Amino acid sequence: MHLISRQPVILDPEDESKWLQDDTPMNFILSMLRPYPAEKMDAYPISTLVNSPANNSPDIIKPVSS
């Protein structure tokens, strides 16, 4: 049995349209899979409501106090 590791892909904005095109060569797609710079990201606590797919609202990703 093969275990597949799942991790989100964070793309540079200029790569987004290339990622979605059916004719983008696989070697180019693989070149987009690189660590996204931490200094370009923001992190903040959010509600545990995000843990359930039954909750489908933009409110679940609003910052909450920890």
C-alpha distances in whole Angstrom, upper triangle without the diagonal:
4,7,10,13,16,19,22,24,28,30,34,36,37,33,33,34,32,29,30,31,29,31,30,29,25,27,29,26,24,27,28,25,27,28,30,33,34,37,37,35,36,35,36,36,35,35,32,33,30,27,28,28,31,33,33,36,37,39,35,35,39,39,40,42,40
4,6,10,13,16,19,21,24,26,30,32,33,30,29,31,29,26,27,28,27,28,27,26,22,23,25,23,20,24,24,21,23,24,27,30,30,34,33,32,33,32,34,33,33,33,30,31,28,26,27,26,30,31,32,34,35,37,33,33,36,37,38,40,38
4,6,9,13,16,18,22,24,28,30,31,28,27,29,28,24,26,28,26,28,27,26,22,23,25,22,20,23,23,19,21,21,24,27,27,31,30,29,30,29,30,30,29,29,27,28,25,22,24,23,27,28,29,32,32,33,30,29,33,33,34,36,34
4,6,10,13,15,18,21,24,26,28,24,24,26,24,21,22,24,23,25,23,23,19,20,22,19,17,20,19,16,18,19,21,24,25,28,27,26,27,26,28,27,27,28,25,26,23,21,22,22,25,26,27,29,29,31,28,27,30,31,32,34,32
4,7,10,12,16,18,22,24,26,23,22,25,23,20,21,24,24,25,23,23,19,20,21,18,16,18,17,14,15,15,18,21,21,25,24,22,24,23,25,24,24,25,23,24,21,19,21,21,24,25,25,27,27,29,26,24,28,28,29,31,29
4,7,9,13,16,19,21,23,20,19,22,21,17,19,22,22,24,22,22,19,20,20,17,15,18,16,13,14,14,16,19,19,23,22,20,21,20,22,22,21,22,20,21,18,16,18,18,21,22,22,24,24,25,22,21,24,25,27,29,27
4,7,9,13,16,18,21,18,17,20,19,16,18,21,21,23,21,21,18,19,19,15,14,16,14,11,12,11,12,16,16,19,18,16,18,17,19,19,19,21,20,20,17,16,18,18,22,21,21,23,22,24,21,19,22,22,24,26,25
4,6,10,13,15,17,15,14,17,17,13,15,18,20,22,19,20,18,19,18,14,14,15,12,10,11,11,11,14,14,17,16,14,15,15,17,18,18,20,19,19,16,16,18,17,21,20,19,20,19,21,19,16,20,20,23,25,24
4,6,10,12,14,11,11,14,14,10,13,16,17,19,16,17,15,16,14,11,11,12,9,7,9,9,9,12,14,16,14,13,16,16,19,20,20,22,22,22,19,19,21,20,23,23,21,22,21,23,21,18,21,22,25,27,27
4,7,9,12,10,9,13,13,11,13,16,19,20,17,19,17,17,15,13,13,13,9,8,9,8,6,10,11,13,11,10,13,14,17,19,19,22,22,23,19,20,22,21,24,23,21,22,19,22,20,17,20,20,23,26,25
4,6,8,6,6,10,10,8,11,14,17,18,15,16,15,15,13,11,12,11,7,8,9,9,7,10,13,14,11,12,15,17,20,22,22,25,25,26,22,23,25,24,27,26,24,24,21,24,23,20,22,23,26,28,29
4,5,5,7,10,11,10,13,15,18,19,16,17,17,17,14,12,14,12,8,10,10,10,8,10,13,13,10,11,15,17,21,23,24,27,28,28,24,26,28,27,30,28,26,25,23,25,25,21,23,24,27,29,30
4,5,5,8,10,10,12,14,18,19,16,18,19,19,15,14,16,15,11,13,14,14,11,13,15,15,12,13,16,19,21,24,24,27,28,28,25,27,28,26,29,27,25,24,21,24,24,21,22,23,27,30,30
4,6,7,8,10,12,13,16,17,14,16,17,17,13,13,15,13,11,14,14,15,13,15,18,18,14,16,19,22,25,28,28,31,32,32,28,30,31,30,32,31,28,27,25,28,28,25,26,27,31,33,34
4,6,5,6,9,10,14,14,11,13,14,14,10,9,12,10,7,11,12,14,12,15,18,18,15,17,20,22,25,28,28,30,31,31,27,29,30,28,31,30,27,27,25,28,27,25,27,28,31,34,34
4,5,5,7,9,12,14,11,14,15,16,12,10,13,13,10,12,14,15,14,16,19,19,16,17,19,22,24,26,26,28,29,28,24,26,27,25,28,27,24,24,22,25,25,22,24,26,29,32,33
4,5,5,6,10,11,10,13,14,16,13,11,15,15,12,15,17,19,17,20,22,23,20,20,23,25,28,30,29,31,32,31,27,29,29,27,30,29,26,26,24,27,27,25,27,29,32,35,36
4,5,5,9,9,6,9,11,12,9,8,12,12,10,13,15,18,17,20,23,24,20,21,24,27,29,31,31,33,33,33,29,30,31,29,32,31,28,29,27,30,30,27,30,31,35,37,38
4,6,8,9,7,10,10,12,9,6,10,11,8,10,13,16,15,18,21,23,20,20,23,25,27,29,28,30,30,30,26,27,28,25,29,28,26,26,25,28,27,25,28,29,32,35,36
4,6,9,8,11,12,14,12,10,13,14,12,14,17,19,18,22,24,25,22,22,24,26,28,30,29,30,30,29,26,27,27,24,27,27,24,25,24,27,27,25,28,30,33,36,36
4,6,6,9,11,14,11,10,14,15,13,16,19,21,21,24,27,28,25,25,28,30,32,34,32,34,34,33,29,30,31,28,31,30,28,28,27,31,30,29,31,33,37,40,40
4,6,9,10,13,12,11,14,16,15,17,20,23,23,27,29,31,28,28,31,32,34,36,35,36,36,34,31,31,31,28,31,32,29,30,30,33,32,31,34,36,39,42,42
4,6,9,12,10,10,14,15,15,17,20,24,24,27,30,32,29,29,32,34,37,38,37,39,39,38,34,35,35,32,35,35,32,34,33,36,35,34,36,38,42,44,45
4,6,9,7,7,10,11,11,14,17,20,21,24,27,28,25,26,29,31,34,36,35,37,37,36,33,33,34,31,34,34,32,33,32,35,34,32,35,36,40,42,42
4,6,5,6,9,10,11,13,16,20,21,24,27,29,27,28,31,33,36,37,37,39,39,38,34,35,35,33,37,37,34,35,34,38,36,34,37,38,41,44,44
4,5,5,6,9,10,11,14,18,19,23,26,28,26,26,30,31,34,36,35,37,36,36,33,33,33,31,35,35,33,34,33,37,35,33,36,37,40,42,42
4,5,5,6,9,10,13,17,18,21,25,27,25,26,29,31,34,36,36,38,38,38,34,34,35,34,37,37,35,36,35,38,36,34,37,38,40,43,42
4,5,5,7,9,12,15,16,19,23,24,22,23,27,29,32,34,34,36,36,36,33,33,34,32,36,36,33,34,33,36,34,32,34,35,38,41,40
4,5,5,7,10,14,15,18,21,23,21,22,25,26,30,31,31,33,33,33,29,29,31,29,32,32,30,31,30,33,31,29,31,33,36,38,38
4,5,5,8,12,14,17,20,22,21,21,25,26,29,31,31,33,33,33,29,29,31,29,33,33,31,32,31,34,32,29,32,33,36,38,37
4,5,7,11,12,15,18,20,19,20,24,25,29,31,31,34,34,34,31,31,33,31,35,34,33,33,32,34,33,30,32,33,36,38,37
4,6,9,10,13,16,18,16,17,21,22,26,28,28,31,31,31,27,28,30,28,32,31,29,30,28,30,29,26,29,29,32,34,34
4,7,9,12,15,17,16,16,20,21,24,26,26,29,28,29,25,26,28,27,30,30,28,29,27,30,28,25,28,28,31,33,32
4,6,9,12,15,14,14,18,19,23,25,26,29,29,30,26,26,29,28,32,31,29,30,28,30,28,25,27,27,30,32,31
4,6,9,12,11,12,15,16,20,22,23,26,26,28,24,25,27,27,31,29,28,29,26,28,26,23,25,24,27,28,27
4,6,9,8,8,12,14,17,20,21,24,25,26,23,24,26,26,29,28,27,26,24,25,24,20,22,22,25,26,26
4,5,6,7,11,13,17,20,21,25,26,27,24,26,28,28,32,30,29,28,25,26,25,21,23,22,24,25,25
4,5,5,8,10,13,16,19,22,23,25,22,24,27,27,30,28,27,26,24,24,23,19,20,19,21,22,21
4,6,8,10,14,17,20,23,25,27,24,26,29,29,32,30,29,27,24,25,24,20,20,19,22,22,22
4,7,10,14,17,19,23,24,25,23,25,27,27,30,28,26,25,22,23,22,18,19,18,21,22,23
4,7,10,14,15,19,20,22,19,21,24,24,27,24,23,22,19,20,19,15,16,15,18,19,19
4,7,10,12,16,18,20,17,20,22,23,25,23,22,20,17,17,16,13,13,11,14,15,16
4,7,9,13,15,17,15,17,20,21,23,21,20,19,16,16,14,11,11,9,12,13,13
4,6,10,13,15,13,16,19,20,22,19,19,18,15,14,12,9,9,6,8,9,9
4,7,9,12,11,13,16,18,20,17,18,16,14,13,11,9,8,6,6,7,7
4,7,8,8,10,13,15,16,13,14,13,11,9,7,5,6,5,5,8,9
4,5,6,9,11,13,14,11,12,12,11,9,6,7,8,8,6,9,10
4,5,6,8,11,12,10,12,13,13,11,8,9,11,11,10,12,11
4,5,6,9,9,6,9,10,11,9,6,9,11,12,11,14,14
4,6,7,9,7,8,9,10,9,6,7,10,12,12,15,15
4,7,9,8,10,12,13,13,9,11,14,15,15,17,17
4,5,6,8,11,13,13,10,12,15,17,17,20,20
4,5,7,10,12,13,11,13,16,18,19,22,22
4,6,9,13,13,11,14,17,19,20,23,23
4,6,9,9,7,11,13,16,16,20,20
4,7,8,8,10,13,16,17,21,22
4,5,6,8,10,13,15,19,20
4,5,6,7,11,13,17,19
4,5,5,9,10,14,16
4,6,8,9,13,15
4,6,9,12,14
4,6,10,12
4,7,9
4,6
4
